[in-house]
């Protein structure tokens, strides 16, 4: 029973009396997907061996064509490749958790077309759109018309220079038409082979309003002092 054993590697013969071919690999892989599998095959089954590798097998050996050294090397390489694969899987899981559960809105958009490619849940909540709606619109739609040129300047800087990150203050707009001020940090990334921008938006609307209110109160106080001095 494979899933009850503490195994390091599985050597799988694809020509067994009770099970053969790709079906054998599927059954073993279903219980040992995290364990490196090396398939043993005959010369006539080369295509089958390559098919198993395309579906997750780490290596294949032709029966009668390998010795102890080749077997040891295959096991060593398979263990190392599997370790790297697991590391990448864990890294990807951490990235997804950091992205999708981030308390700040994050939007990834195509640097050429400005089409939104991915968003996290916070972005959906803050802007009031569903994920499907956001993935079918341009990032320009999240800004009032008067901000479009400013955003396009961002894009030109990324396209025409070696800059890979830039920050600034922009006005954004929610689905209900409400405006908000965001401190946005943009980073140039490769997203599934597409040159893209990862934008993290910090909503500072309340902070800006508070600062404006304090400035108004300060000016009013200065006016009162000036009038008192004149009197």
Secondary structure as UniProt FT lines:
FT   HELIX           2..4
FT   STRAND          9..13
FT   HELIX           22..31
FT   TURN            33..34
FT   STRAND          36..41
FT   HELIX           43..45
FT   HELIX           46..54
FT   TURN            55..56
FT   STRAND          59..62
FT   TURN            63..64
FT   HELIX           68..100
FT   STRAND          105..110
FT   TURN            111..113
FT   STRAND          115..119
FT   HELIX           121..127
FT   HELIX           131..134
FT   TURN            135..136
FT   HELIX           139..142
FT   HELIX           145..147
FT   HELIX           148..160
FT   STRAND          165..173
FT   TURN            175..176
FT   STRAND          179..191
FT   TURN            192..193
FT   STRAND          194..203
FT   HELIX           205..230
//
